[in-house]
Each structure stands twice: as C-alpha cells, then as structure tokens.
Amino acid sequence: MFPSQKNFLNEAISLLARGRLAVLLIVGPWGPIRADQASPQTVQWWLSSEDLKARLERQTDLYFGFGTGSAPSGTRIEIDEASIHQSVIGLGSSFEHSTCHNLSVLPEAQRERVIQSLVDPDTGIGMSLMRLCIGTSDFAPGPFYTYDDMPDGQEDPRLEKFSIDRDREYVLPVITSAQRLRPGLRFFASPWTPPTWMKTNRRIGGGSLRPECRPYFAEYLVRFLEAYRREGVEIDAITVQNEPEFGPAAYPSCLWTAREQRDFIRDHLGPLLKARGLKTTIWAFDHNFNNPGFPATILKDPAAAQFVSGSAFHLYEGRPEAMSRLHREFPNKAVLFSEGSVYGALGGAQIISYFRNWAGSYNAWVTMIDRNGKPNISGFHECSPTIVVLDPASLAVEYRSDFYIYGQFMRFIRPGAVRIGTTATSGGVSNVGFRNPDGSLVVVIANTTKAQPDILISWRGTRLTTRLTPLSVATLVWKP
C-alpha cells in the first residue's frame, strides 16, 4: 500500500468508527473492499538490499484486506497456519578464536557496541545461538591448542593437566559480554581435535582417536562442559567432532567413521553426560549435506540415539534436501544447520532453503575477520569477507550488507518459533514463514533477481501485495 492509500484508509476507518460513514467502497491494491467488512490487519515490514540502500530498514506498513489482488503465479504466497513443521532453536554465528581476538583488540566501549550489534534483538540483529570451539579451530591467531597439551611422548589419562585458562585470554570475556547483553543467549560447542596424545598420529591435524582413548576423550569433553558451567556458560549441545570426514594436516582436525562416532556416543560420551547430571545433549555428525548416511548410522542404533537430539550439517558439499531425507527417516530427531556463511540475497535464499528442509537452526562461520583475512594461521584457506570486518590499522569496523540480511532472519525469528506452511515461490523469489512464541507471524522473502517482482500474500481469506527491490530480503511481521 502506498502512503496516500494508507492514510486514506485509516481516515475512512476512523470515520466509520465515529458513525460518520455507514459503508465505504475502497479500491486498493487488493481490488475492491468494503471498509465495514473488517479492520485491515496491519503488517510491519523491513528490508535489506545488497547495495546497502536499505539496511534492515522499516518500510511503510502494509495491510491485509479483502479483494482480488494480482501477482505472477510464481510470487503468490499462501499461508497455512495449520501446517506446523519444525521448531527453531536459534540463529547466529560463531565466537571462534579469530572473531574473539578481533573483538578483543577494540577499545572496551567500541567492543561492547559491536557485540551488542550482533546479539541485541532490538538495536542489533538479534543472534540467539552461538557456536563455540572446544580448544582452537582452524581460524585462530595461534598457536593451536587443546585443553590438555602434553610434551611429545607423554600422556595424561587422568587429565591432571586439563585447563581452559587459554580461553580466559580473549574468548571467555567476549562470551560473557554477549551473555550480559543478550540474556538467554544459547550456545553449542564443537571440538576440532582431541589432545594430540589421544590420536593415532600424535599430531594436531589428521589422524583419528585411538580406541583405547575413548574414555579419556569423553572425560575431556565433560570436563569442558563443567569448566564452562563454572564460568557461568551453559552449553546446550555438543558435537563429537567438527567435520569428522575431513582431516587436513594444516590445522586441528580428526577423522571419525560413522560407526566410531556411534560407538563413542553409545558407550562413552552419552553415559558419562548422564552420570554427571549434565543436560547438554549431543548433535551427531556436524559435516556436509552429501552424507546423511553418517548420522543415520548413529540414529539407527537405539542405544546411541537415546543420547542424540539431532544431526548437524554444513553446506560445503551436497544439497540441503539431504536434511529433509534424514527428517523423513527420523522425524523425532532434529536437524540443525551448524556451519556455513552465505552472502547477499542469494545467501538469504539459501537460508530459506535450509529452513524449508527442516533445519531448526542456522549458524554462520567466522563472525568478524580483518581486511587481510586474519587472524588465520592455518595457511589452508583464505576467508571470504565476514558480516563484520575490522580495519587492523584504524580499528574501524565495517558492517557489510550480509550483516543486515542476516538480521532479516535473526531479529525476527525468535527461539521457540515454529515453521508454518507457505507455498513455494519461484523465478528467483523464495520464502519461509514462522509463528513466534508470542503468536506473531513472520514471513521472510528473498529476491535474488535484478527485477522488482510483485508479491501477493494470502492469509485467512485476506490479501496484501507489495513489491520487492532488486537483490533484497524482506521480512513481514504481524500479530493476529
């Protein structure tokens, strides 16, 4: 609705309420309606575009009304509130070591503002779920470390040298600041490698866990959870291994087969979590779409599956439809999207596809890198620009368009939301819908084209139309 139409309709409704009008016929963007039929449902909406002309910007309100309306068949969205799908745990990114280090070099007041811009649901983009690293990941200023590093040739089966002190330098301060700025912020955590003395090759990269060290590694993971709890950080979920099918020597990694992970969860980690009274659950796999058979192997074993709440996926190989296949096979277990940054309006469409394929979360990877792609000592790969970029010389912080596009999802889809049915759109336009715990409805629409398509949304017998700018993501919110 154009502003003049909005004002006209509001005044007409006001006149009706005061008895100054009996019936009024209005011809609006939905076609003809009678203003005495019902009060139109107000819809707030926000827009972000790749060209940064719109940065999570509130637009003129829209209204659902009675009438015909029009839009191409590929951009018509029908909302089916009775069709309930998965619940949402949260959306966010990672507090891995590169991000935390870059935040740590900022002056305190600036650092607080940047963290607030990430996690605050009102003034920021509202990240609600963050991934943490158990020891260092591949993105770190170095040197790589675990919580129980030993000199070559020495072992520590009682974990007498276990310590998270290295995390206190700059990782834990960022996490605790984020908790203070976003009460209820949730976390899951992943190890990139066990301590080297537990591994077949005794190296930080590659190799696999020695079978005789499975009890020690389970204890190591539980010690991490207990140590972070003492710091005031509760971990909701843990994965056994980041990318268990990828073992480069250049950075922390460890190879696992599906059967090895199944047996480890069933015989060691799961029972130990239960014995220690920890409510932290396990997410299986934590790797690419191309092998849903890996988590299926674990979930087919009832003794292992009882400890597993879901299976986590990355985007680097395969297609998100794999999550739907796994959901159909194990409908009582969640599927999660645990790692993979996406970019631009196309990235918005990718996030939509993950949710339409039953993901209960979305987490980007590496939140803040500097203009040189640092810190990153692995030497294995360069980093694409992150949503926040630091100038290491001036300490200026740049917010890229992806920051605002992420906000189109993260600020409005609240933890505990459920996905509701919406018809699939086509021609470079995609959408997904949710109902939040407060009853508000949310529809996110991505336009990956350079055109300005008309969008028609049907809901409870009413309709609205709007037009999207090129290469943009829009979020519509209303509370019935």
TIMI-109917 format. One line per 4 residues: their letters; for each residue x, y, z of N, C-alpha, C. Coordinates in steps of 0.2 Angstrom, whole numbers. Atoms other than C-alpha are relative to their C-alpha. Layout:
% TIMI-109917
A> X/Y/Z/X/Y/Z/X/Y/Z | ...
//
This chain:
% TIMI-109917
MFPS> 4/-6/0/0/0/0/4/6/0 | -3/-6/0/6/17/-4/-2/5/5 | 1/-4/-6/7/30/10/-7/4/-1 | 7/-3/1/-8/40/2/-6/-4/1
QKNF> 5/4/-1/-18/25/2/-1/-2/7 | 0/2/-7/-14/20/19/-3/6/4 | 4/-5/-4/-19/37/26/-7/1/-2 | 7/0/2/-35/37/16/-4/-5/4
LNEA> 4/6/-3/-40/20/23/0/1/7 | 0/-1/-7/-35/25/41/-6/5/1 | 5/-6/-2/-46/41/40/-7/-3/-1 | 6/3/1/-60/31/32/-3/-5/6
ISLL> 2/4/-6/-60/18/46/-2/4/6 | 1/-5/-6/-59/32/59/-7/3/-1 | 7/-3/1/-75/40/51/-5/-5/2 | 5/5/-2/-84/23/52/-1/-1/7
ARGR> 0/1/-7/-79/21/70/-4/5/3 | 4/-5/-3/-87/38/74/-7/1/-3 | 7/0/3/-103/34/64/-1/5/-5 | 1/-5/5/-99/47/51/-1/-3/-7
LAVL> 1/4/6/-99/34/37/-4/-6/2 | 3/6/-1/-110/19/35/3/-6/-4 | -3/5/4/-102/10/21/5/4/-5 | -4/-3/5/-87/14/10/3/-5/-4
LIVG> -3/5/4/-81/5/-5/7/3/-2 | -7/-3/1/-62/7/-7/3/-5/-6 | -4/4/4/-52/1/-22/7/1/1 | -7/-1/-2/-35/-3/-16/4/-5/-4
PWGP> -5/4/3/-20/-14/-21/-3/-7/0 | 2/7/0/-30/-30/-17/-6/0/-4 | 6/0/4/-45/-25/-28/-5/4/5 | 5/-4/-4/-62/-18/-21/-1/-3/7
IRAD> 2/3/-7/-66/-20/-2/-5/5/3 | 4/-4/-4/-79/-13/9/3/1/7 | -4/-1/-6/-71/-4/24/-4/-2/6 | 3/2/-6/-85/-10/35/0/-8/1
QASP> 0/7/-1/-81/-28/32/4/-3/6 | -4/2/-5/-67/-29/44/6/5/1 | -6/-4/-1/-52/-19/51/6/-3/-3 | -6/3/3/-37/-22/40/5/-2/5
QTVQ> -5/2/-4/-23/-32/48/6/4/-2 | -6/-3/1/-8/-21/50/6/-4/0 | -6/4/1/9/-28/44/6/4/0 | -7/-4/0/26/-21/48/5/-4/-4
WWLS> -5/4/4/40/-25/37/6/4/-1 | -6/-3/0/58/-22/35/4/-3/-6 | -3/2/6/70/-23/20/8/2/1 | -7/-1/1/89/-25/17/2/-2/-7
SEDL> -2/1/7/97/-24/0/8/-1/-1 | -7/1/1/114/-29/-7/4/6/-1 | -4/-7/1/118/-11/-12/0/4/6 | 0/-3/-6/116/-6/6/-5/7/0
KARL> 5/-6/0/102/7/1/-5/-1/5 | 5/1/-5/91/-2/13/4/-5/5 | -4/3/-5/99/-8/30/-4/-2/5 | 5/2/-5/86/-18/40/-4/6/1
ERQT> 4/-6/0/75/-3/36/-7/-1/1 | 8/0/0/57/-1/42/-3/3/-6 | 3/-2/6/46/1/27/-7/3/3 | 7/-2/-1/28/9/26/-4/-6/1
DLYF> 4/6/-1/16/-3/34/-5/-2/-5 | 4/4/4/6/-15/24/-7/-2/3 | 6/2/-3/-12/-21/27/-3/-6/-4 | 4/5/3/-21/-37/24/-7/3/-1
GFGT> 7/-2/1/-38/-33/16/-4/-5/-5 | 4/5/4/-52/-42/6/0/3/-7 | 1/-2/7/-52/-42/-13/4/-5/-4 | -3/5/5/-44/-50/-28/8/1/0
GSAP> -7/-1/0/-26/-43/-29/3/-4/-6 | -3/3/6/-14/-49/-43/8/0/1 | -7/0/1/4/-55/-45/1/-7/-4 | -2/6/4/13/-68/-56/-1/-6/5
SGTR> 1/6/-4/9/-86/-50/6/-2/4 | -6/1/-4/27/-88/-45/2/4/6 | -1/-5/-6/26/-74/-32/-6/0/4 | 6/0/-4/10/-79/-24/1/-4/6
IEID> -2/4/-6/12/-85/-6/-7/-1/4 | 5/1/-4/-2/-93/3/2/-3/7 | -2/2/-7/0/-95/22/-5/-5/3 | 4/5/-3/-6/-111/30/2/-1/8
EASI> -2/1/-7/-5/-109/49/-1/-6/3 | 1/7/-2/-12/-126/52/5/-5/-1 | -5/5/2/3/-134/44/6/2/4 | -5/-1/-5/16/-135/58/6/-4/-2
HQSV> -6/4/1/34/-140/55/5/0/6 | -5/0/-6/50/-139/65/0/6/4 | -1/-6/-5/53/-128/80/8/2/-1 | -6/-3/1/68/-116/80/4/1/6
IGLG> -4/-1/-6/82/-117/92/3/7/1 | -3/-7/0/90/-101/87/4/1/-7 | -4/-2/5/100/-92/74/6/4/2 | -6/-4/-2/118/-85/75/6/-1/-4
SSFE> -6/2/4/136/-87/70/5/-3/5 | -5/3/-4/152/-91/79/4/5/4 | -5/-3/-3/163/-85/93/6/-4/0 | -7/4/1/178/-94/86/6/5/2
HSTC> -5/-3/-3/195/-88/91/2/7/-5 | -2/-6/4/198/-76/76/-5/6/1 | 5/-5/-2/182/-67/80/1/3/6 | -1/-2/-7/185/-66/98/7/4/1
HNLS> -6/-4/0/203/-60/95/-1/7/-3 | 2/-6/3/197/-46/83/-4/5/5 | 4/-4/-5/184/-40/96/5/2/6 | -4/-2/-6/197/-40/110/5/5/-1
VLPE> -5/-5/1/209/-28/101/-4/7/0 | 3/-6/0/195/-15/101/0/4/7 | 1/-3/-7/193/-2/115/-6/-2/3 | 5/3/-4/181/-8/128/-7/3/-2
AQRE> 7/-3/2/166/4/123/-1/-2/-7 | 1/2/7/168/0/105/-2/-7/-1 | 1/8/0/169/-19/108/-7/-1/2 | 7/1/-2/153/-18/118/-5/2/-5
RVIQ> 5/-2/5/144/-9/104/0/-5/-5 | 0/5/6/150/-22/91/-4/-6/3 | 4/6/-2/144/-36/102/-7/1/1 | 7/-1/0/128/-28/105/-3/0/-6
SLVD> 3/0/7/125/-25/87/-1/-7/-3 | 1/7/2/127/-44/85/-6/-4/3 | 4/5/-4/116/-51/99/-7/4/2 | 6/-4/-3/103/-37/104/-5/-1/-5
PDTG> 6/1/4/86/-41/97/-4/6/-2 | 4/-6/1/80/-23/97/5/5/-4 | -5/-5/4/96/-12/92/5/-4/-4 | -5/4/4/106/-26/84/-4/-5/-5
IGMS> 4/5/4/102/-41/73/-2/-6/3 | 4/5/-4/97/-52/87/3/-7/-1 | -3/7/0/109/-68/86/-2/-3/7 | 2/3/-6/102/-80/98/3/-7/2
LMRL> -4/7/-1/113/-96/96/7/1/-3 | -7/-1/2/132/-95/95/4/-7/1 | -4/6/0/144/-109/91/7/2/3 | -6/-1/-3/159/-111/102/5/-6/-2
CIGT> -5/5/1/175/-120/100/3/-3/6 | -3/4/-6/182/-134/112/8/0/-2 | -6/-1/2/200/-129/110/0/5/-6 | 0/-4/5/206/-119/95/-3/-4/-7
SDFA> 2/3/7/198/-121/77/5/2/-5 | -5/-2/5/207/-118/61/0/8/-1 | -1/-7/0/203/-99/62/2/2/7 | -3/-2/-6/214/-93/76/7/4/-1
PGPF> -7/-4/1/229/-81/79/6/-5/2 | -5/5/-1/239/-96/85/3/1/7 | -1/7/3/247/-106/92/-7/-4/1 | 5/4/-2/234/-120/91/1/-3/6
YTYD> -1/3/-6/230/-128/107/-7/-4/2 | 5/4/-3/219/-141/116/0/2/8 | 0/-1/-7/215/-141/135/4/-5/4 | -4/5/-4/227/-155/139/6/-1/-5
DMPD> -6/1/4/243/-152/128/5/-3/5 | -5/3/-3/257/-163/133/7/0/-4 | -6/1/4/276/-164/128/0/-6/-4 | -1/6/5/280/-176/114/2/-7/5
GQED> -1/6/-4/279/-194/121/-3/-1/7 | 4/0/-7/269/-190/137/-7/0/-1 | 8/1/0/251/-194/141/-3/2/6 | 3/-3/-7/239/-188/154/-7/-3/0
PRLE> 6/3/0/225/-201/155/-5/2/6 | 4/-2/-6/219/-194/172/-2/7/-2 | 1/-7/2/218/-177/163/2/5/6 | -3/-4/-6/228/-169/178/2/7/-3
KFSI> -2/-7/3/234/-155/166/-6/4/-3 | 5/-3/4/217/-151/159/-1/7/3 | 1/-7/-2/214/-132/159/-3/4/-6 | 3/-5/5/203/-119/150/3/7/1
DRDR> -3/-7/-1/215/-105/155/1/4/-6 | -1/-3/6/219/-101/137/-6/4/-2 | 6/-3/2/201/-97/134/-1/7/4 | 1/-5/-4/202/-84/148/3/7/-3
EYVL> -3/-5/3/213/-73/137/-4/5/-4 | 5/-5/4/200/-66/125/-6/-4/-2 | 6/4/2/187/-80/121/-5/1/6 | 5/0/-5/178/-81/138/-2/8/1
PVIT> 3/-6/-1/177/-62/140/-5/3/-5 | 5/-2/6/168/-60/123/-6/-4/2 | 6/4/-1/156/-74/128/-4/3/6 | 3/-2/-6/152/-67/145/-3/7/-2
SAQR> 3/-7/2/149/-49/137/-6/-1/-4 | 6/2/4/137/-57/125/-5/-2/4 | 5/3/-4/128/-66/138/-3/6/4 | 3/-6/-4/126/-49/148/-4/4/-4
LRPG> 4/-4/4/120/-40/133/-6/-4/-3 | 6/4/3/108/-54/127/-1/-6/5 | 2/5/-4/101/-63/142/-4/-6/-3 | 3/6/3/96/-81/137/4/-2/-6
LRFF> -4/2/6/109/-82/123/2/-7/1 | -2/7/0/112/-100/119/6/-2/-4 | -6/2/3/127/-110/114/0/-7/-1 | -2/7/1/133/-126/106/7/0/-1
ASPW> -7/0/1/151/-132/105/2/-6/-3 | -3/5/4/162/-142/94/8/0/1 | -7/1/0/180/-149/96/2/-1/-7 | -4/1/6/192/-148/81/5/-6/0
TPPT> -4/6/-1/203/-161/88/1/-2/8 | -1/2/-7/206/-171/104/8/2/1 | -7/-1/-2/223/-168/113/4/-5/-5 | -4/4/4/237/-175/102/2/-7/3
WMKT> -2/7/-3/242/-189/114/-5/-5/0 | 5/5/1/225/-197/111/-1/-2/-7 | 1/1/8/227/-198/92/5/-5/-2 | -4/5/3/234/-211/81/7/3/-3
NRRI> -6/-3/3/247/-199/73/3/5/4 | -3/-4/-5/251/-189/88/1/8/-2 | -1/-6/3/248/-173/78/-7/4/1 | 6/-4/-1/236/-158/79/-5/-1/-6
GGGS> 4/1/6/230/-161/61/0/-7/-2 | 1/7/3/223/-178/54/0/-5/5 | 0/5/-5/224/-194/62/-7/-2/2 | 6/2/-3/210/-202/72/1/-2/7
LRPE> -1/1/-7/206/-205/90/2/-8/1 | -1/7/-2/214/-221/97/-5/-3/4 | 6/3/-4/201/-233/103/1/0/7 | -1/0/-7/209/-235/120/-1/7/3
CRPY> 1/-7/-2/207/-216/122/-7/2/0 | 7/-3/0/189/-215/120/-3/2/7 | 2/-2/-7/185/-215/139/3/7/2 | -3/-6/-2/198/-201/141/-3/6/-4
FAEY> 3/-6/4/191/-190/127/-7/1/2 | 7/-2/-3/173/-192/134/1/4/6 | -1/-4/-7/180/-186/151/2/7/-2 | -3/-6/2/189/-172/142/-6/5/-2
LVRF> 5/-4/2/173/-166/134/-5/2/6 | 4/-1/-6/163/-167/150/4/5/5 | -4/-4/-4/177/-158/159/-1/7/-3 | 1/-6/3/175/-144/146/-7/3/2
LEAY> 7/-2/-1/156/-143/149/0/3/8 | 0/-2/-7/159/-142/168/4/6/2 | -4/-6/-1/173/-129/167/-4/6/-2 | 4/-6/3/162/-118/156/-6/2/5
RREG> 6/-1/-4/147/-120/168/3/4/6 | -2/-4/-5/158/-114/182/2/8/-2 | -1/-7/2/162/-98/172/-7/3/-2 | 6/-3/1/143/-96/170/-3/-1/-7
VEID> 1/2/7/142/-103/152/-3/-7/0 | 3/7/1/129/-117/150/0/-1/-8 | 0/3/7/131/-127/134/-6/-4/-1 | 6/4/2/115/-133/126/2/-7/-3
AITV> -2/5/4/123/-145/114/7/-1/-2 | -7/1/2/139/-153/109/0/-5/-6 | -1/4/5/145/-161/94/7/-4/1 | -6/4/-1/159/-175/94/6/2/-3
QNEP> -5/-2/4/169/-168/81/-2/4/-6 | 1/-4/6/169/-154/68/3/-3/-6 | -2/3/6/169/-161/51/4/-7/0 | -3/6/-1/173/-179/55/3/-4/-6
EFGP> -2/3/6/176/-184/37/6/4/-4 | -5/-5/3/190/-170/34/5/0/5 | -6/0/-4/207/-172/41/6/3/-2 | -6/-3/3/219/-160/34/6/1/6
AAYP> -6/0/-4/237/-159/42/1/7/2 | -2/-7/-1/237/-140/42/-3/3/6 | 3/-3/-6/225/-137/56/-3/-5/4 | 3/5/-4/216/-145/70/-6/-4/-3
SCLW> 5/4/3/206/-160/64/1/-7/2 | 0/7/-2/202/-178/67/-5/-4/-4 | 5/4/4/194/-192/56/-4/-5/5 | 5/5/-4/179/-202/63/-4/-3/-6
TARE> 5/3/4/169/-215/54/-7/0/4 | 7/0/-3/150/-216/57/0/-5/6 | 1/5/-5/152/-232/67/4/2/6 | -4/-2/-6/166/-225/78/-4/6/4
QRDF> 3/-5/-4/156/-210/82/-6/-3/4 | 5/4/-4/141/-221/86/2/-3/6 | -3/4/-5/151/-232/97/2/5/6 | -3/-5/-5/159/-217/106/-6/3/4
IRDH> 6/-3/-3/142/-209/109/-4/-5/5 | 4/5/-4/133/-225/115/4/-3/6 | -4/3/-6/147/-232/126/4/4/4 | -4/-4/-4/156/-217/132/-3/7/2
LGPL> 2/-7/-1/150/-199/130/-7/0/3 | 7/0/-2/131/-202/132/0/-2/7 | 0/2/-7/133/-212/148/3/4/5 | -3/-5/-4/145/-200/155/-3/6/2
LKAR> 5/-6/-1/134/-185/152/-5/-1/5 | 6/2/-5/120/-194/161/3/-1/7 | -3/2/-7/131/-200/176/2/7/3 | -2/-6/-4/137/-182/179/-5/5/0
GLKT> 6/-4/-1/120/-175/178/0/6/-4 | 0/-5/5/123/-164/163/-6/0/-5 | 6/0/5/108/-159/152/2/2/-7 | -3/-1/7/119/-155/137/-2/-6/-4
TIWA> 2/5/4/113/-165/123/5/-1/-6 | -5/1/5/123/-172/108/-3/1/-7 | 2/0/7/121/-167/90/5/-4/-4 | -4/5/4/128/-181/78/3/4/-6
FDHN> -3/-2/6/139/-178/63/4/6/-1 | -3/-7/0/142/-159/61/5/0/-7 | -4/0/7/148/-161/42/-5/1/-5 | 4/-2/6/141/-159/25/-6/-4/-2
FNNP> 6/3/3/125/-162/16/1/-6/-4 | 0/5/5/132/-175/5/0/-7/3 | 0/7/-3/132/-189/18/-4/-1/6 | 5/1/-6/116/-190/28/0/-7/3
GFPA> 0/7/-3/120/-209/30/5/0/6 | -4/0/-6/133/-204/43/-4/1/6 | 5/0/-6/120/-198/56/-5/-5/0 | 5/5/0/108/-211/50/3/-6/4
TILK> -3/6/-3/120/-225/56/0/1/7 | 1/-1/-7/120/-217/73/-7/0/3 | 7/0/-2/101/-214/74/-3/-7/0 | 3/7/0/98/-232/69/1/-4/6
DPAA> -2/4/-6/106/-238/85/-4/3/6 | 4/-3/-6/93/-235/99/4/1/6 | -5/-2/-6/107/-236/112/4/6/0 | -3/-6/1/116/-222/104/-5/6/-1
AQFV> 5/-6/2/101/-212/98/-3/3/6 | 3/-3/-6/94/-210/116/4/6/2 | -4/-5/-3/108/-198/119/1/6/-5 | 0/-5/6/106/-188/102/-6/3/-1
SGSA> 6/-4/1/94/-174/100/-1/1/-7 | 1/-2/7/98/-171/82/7/-1/-4 | -5/1/5/110/-171/67/2/7/-3 | -3/-6/2/121/-156/62/3/0/-7
FHLY> -2/0/7/125/-151/44/4/7/-2 | -3/-5/3/137/-140/34/-2/1/-7 | 2/-1/7/135/-133/17/5/-1/-6 | -5/0/5/151/-136/8/0/-5/-6
EGRP> 1/5/6/146/-152/-2/-7/-2/1 | 7/3/0/129/-159/-6/-5/6/0 | 5/-4/1/112/-151/-6/-4/0/7 | 4/0/-7/100/-146/9/-6/-5/0
EAMS> 5/5/0/87/-158/3/2/-7/4 | -3/6/-4/98/-171/12/-3/0/8 | 3/-1/-7/91/-164/29/-8/-2/0 | 7/2/0/73/-167/23/0/-8/-1
RLHR> 0/7/0/78/-185/19/1/-3/6 | -1/3/-7/85/-188/36/-6/1/4 | 6/-1/-4/70/-180/44/-6/-5/-2 | 5/5/1/58/-192/35/2/-6/3
EFPN> -2/6/-3/68/-206/41/0/0/8 | -1/0/-7/70/-200/59/-4/6/2 | 4/-7/-1/55/-187/61/0/2/8 | 0/-2/-7/58/-187/80/7/3/2
KAVL> -7/-2/-1/76/-181/79/1/7/-4 | -1/-6/3/80/-163/75/6/0/-6 | -6/-2/4/91/-157/60/2/7/1 | -3/-7/-2/102/-142/63/5/2/-6
FSEG> -5/-3/4/112/-131/52/6/3/4 | -4/-2/-5/128/-129/62/6/4/-3 | -6/-4/2/141/-120/50/-1/1/-8 | -1/-2/6/142/-111/34/-3/7/-2
SVYG> 2/-7/2/142/-92/29/-3/0/-7 | 3/-2/6/131/-86/15/0/7/-1 | -1/-7/2/131/-70/5/-5/3/-4 | 5/-4/4/119/-57/-2/-7/-3/0
ALGG> 7/2/0/101/-60/-7/0/-8/-2 | 0/7/1/106/-77/-14/1/-4/7 | -1/3/-6/113/-81/3/-7/0/4 | 6/0/-3/96/-76/10/-5/-6/-2
AQII> 3/5/3/88/-88/-2/2/-7/3 | -3/6/-2/100/-102/4/-3/-1/7 | 2/1/-6/95/-99/22/-8/-2/0 | 7/2/1/77/-100/17/-1/-8/-2
SYFR> 1/7/2/80/-117/9/2/-4/5 | -1/5/-6/88/-124/25/-6/0/4 | 6/1/-5/73/-120/35/-6/-4/-4 | 6/4/4/61/-127/21/2/-7/0
NWAG> -3/7/-1/72/-143/23/1/-2/7 | 1/2/-7/68/-144/41/6/2/5 | -5/-2/-5/83/-136/49/-3/4/6 | 2/-3/-6/80/-130/67/4/6/2
SYNA> -4/-5/-2/94/-118/67/4/3/-6 | -5/-2/5/106/-108/56/6/4/4 | -6/-3/-3/124/-103/61/5/1/-5 | -5/-2/5/136/-94/50/7/-2/3
WVTM> -7/2/-2/155/-97/52/5/6/-1 | -5/-6/0/168/-83/57/-4/6/0 | 4/-6/-1/159/-68/63/3/7/-2 | -3/-6/1/172/-55/62/8/-1/-2
IDRN> -6/1/2/188/-55/52/3/7/-2 | -2/-7/2/200/-41/47/1/0/-7 | 0/-1/7/203/-34/30/5/-4/-4 | -5/5/3/218/-46/27/-2/-7/1
GKPN> 2/7/-1/208/-61/32/3/-3/6 | -4/3/-5/217/-63/48/-4/2/7 | -5/6/-1/220/-70/61/-3/-6/-3 | 1/6/3/221/-86/52/7/-3/-2
ISGF> -7/3/1/237/-96/54/0/-7/-3 | 0/7/3/231/-112/46/4/-1/-6 | -3/0/7/238/-107/29/-4/-5/-5 | 4/5/4/225/-119/22/-5/3/-5
HECS> 5/-3/4/212/-107/16/0/7/2 | 1/-7/-1/208/-89/14/-7/1/2 | 7/-1/-3/192/-82/22/-4/6/-4 | 4/-5/3/178/-73/12/-1/5/5
PTIV> 2/-6/-5/173/-56/20/-6/-3/4 | 5/2/-5/163/-59/35/-5/6/1 | 6/-5/-1/147/-49/41/3/6/3 | -4/-6/-3/159/-38/51/7/0/-1
VLDP> -7/0/2/176/-33/45/4/6/4 | -5/-4/-4/190/-25/55/5/3/-4 | -6/-3/3/202/-12/49/6/0/5 | -5/1/-5/218/-18/59/4/7/2
ASLA> -4/-6/-1/226/-1/57/-4/5/4 | 4/-5/-4/212/11/62/-4/-2/5 | 6/3/-4/201/-1/71/-7/2/-1 | 6/-1/2/187/5/61/-4/-7/-2
VEYR> 4/6/2/173/-8/59/-5/1/-5 | 5/0/6/163/-11/43/-5/-5/1 | 6/5/0/146/-19/43/-2/-1/-7 | 2/1/7/143/-27/26/-7/-2/-1
SDFY> 7/1/1/127/-30/18/-3/-6/3 | 2/7/-3/126/-48/24/-2/1/7 | 2/-2/-7/125/-41/42/-7/1/0 | 7/-2/0/109/-33/38/-5/-6/-3
IYGQ> 4/6/2/102/-48/28/0/-5/5 | 1/5/-5/106/-60/42/-5/3/5 | 5/-3/-5/96/-48/53/-7/-1/-2 | 7/1/2/81/-50/42/-3/-7/3
FMRF> 3/7/-3/80/-68/49/1/0/8 | -2/1/-7/89/-67/66/-4/5/5 | 4/-4/-4/80/-52/73/-7/-2/1 | 7/1/0/63/-58/69/-3/-7/2
IRPG> 2/7/-2/63/-77/71/3/-2/6 | -3/1/-7/64/-80/89/0/-7/2 | 0/7/-2/69/-96/98/-6/-2/3 | 6/3/-1/55/-107/100/-6/1/-5
AVRI> 5/-1/6/46/-101/84/0/-7/-3 | 1/6/4/39/-115/73/-1/2/-7 | 1/-2/7/39/-115/54/-7/-2/-2 | 7/1/3/22/-114/46/0/-1/-7
GTTA> 0/2/7/16/-119/29/0/7/-4 | 1/-5/5/19/-107/15/1/-3/-7 | -1/3/7/18/-111/-4/7/3/-2 | -6/-2/3/34/-111/-13/0/5/-5
TSGG> 0/-4/5/38/-97/-24/6/-2/-5 | -5/2/5/49/-97/-40/3/6/-3 | -2/-6/4/58/-86/-53/5/4/4 | -5/-5/-4/72/-80/-41/-3/3/7
VSNV> 3/-2/-7/60/-77/-26/-2/-6/4 | 1/5/-5/59/-88/-11/-3/2/6 | 3/-2/-7/50/-88/6/0/-5/5 | 1/5/-6/48/-96/23/-4/4/5
GFRN> 5/-4/-5/35/-92/37/1/-4/6 | 0/2/-7/35/-94/56/-5/3/4 | 3/-3/-5/25/-92/71/4/0/6 | -4/-1/-6/34/-85/86/-4/-2/6
PDGS> 3/2/-6/31/-90/104/-6/5/2 | 5/-5/-2/21/-73/106/-6/0/-4 | 6/1/5/9/-78/92/1/4/-6 | -1/-4/6/16/-66/79/2/-4/-5
LVVV> -1/4/6/18/-72/62/6/4/-4 | -6/-3/4/34/-69/51/1/-4/-6 | -2/2/6/37/-71/33/6/3/-3 | -6/-3/3/54/-69/25/0/-2/-7
IANT> 0/0/7/56/-66/7/6/2/-3 | -7/-2/4/72/-66/-4/-2/1/-7 | 0/-2/7/73/-58/-21/7/0/-3 | -7/0/3/88/-64/-30/1/2/-7
TKAQ> 0/-2/7/84/-56/-46/2/8/0 | -1/-7/1/88/-38/-53/-7/3/-2 | 7/-3/1/69/-36/-56/-3/2/6 | 4/-2/-6/56/-29/-44/-7/-4/-1
PDIL> 6/4/1/43/-43/-43/-5/3/5 | 5/-1/-4/26/-40/-36/-2/-7/4 | 1/5/-5/22/-51/-21/-7/0/2 | 7/1/-3/4/-57/-16/0/-5/5
ISWR> 0/5/-6/2/-65/1/-8/0/2 | 7/1/-2/-15/-73/6/0/-3/7 | 0/2/-7/-19/-76/24/-7/1/3 | 7/0/-3/-36/-80/32/-5/3/-4
GTRL> 5/-3/4/-46/-75/17/2/7/-2 | -2/-7/2/-37/-58/15/6/0/-4 | -6/-1/4/-23/-52/4/4/6/1 | -4/-6/0/-9/-40/3/5/-1/-6
TTRL> -5/0/5/3/-35/-11/5/5/1 | -6/-5/-1/20/-27/-11/5/-1/-6 | -5/1/5/35/-25/-22/6/0/3 | -6/0/-3/52/-30/-18/5/3/-5
TPLS> -6/-3/4/68/-21/-24/5/-5/-2 | -4/5/2/81/-30/-33/5/-2/5 | -5/2/-4/93/-41/-24/-1/2/7 | 2/-2/-7/85/-39/-7/-3/-6/4
VATL> 4/4/-5/77/-48/8/-4/4/4 | 5/-3/-4/61/-43/16/-3/-4/5 | 3/4/-5/53/-48/32/-6/4/2 | 6/-2/-2/35/-46/36/-2/-3/7
VWKP> 2/3/-7/28/-47/54/-6/3/2 | 6/-2/-3/11/-46/61/-3/-4/5 | 2/4/-5/2/-52/76/-8/0/0 | 7/1/1/-16/-58/73/-4/3/7
//
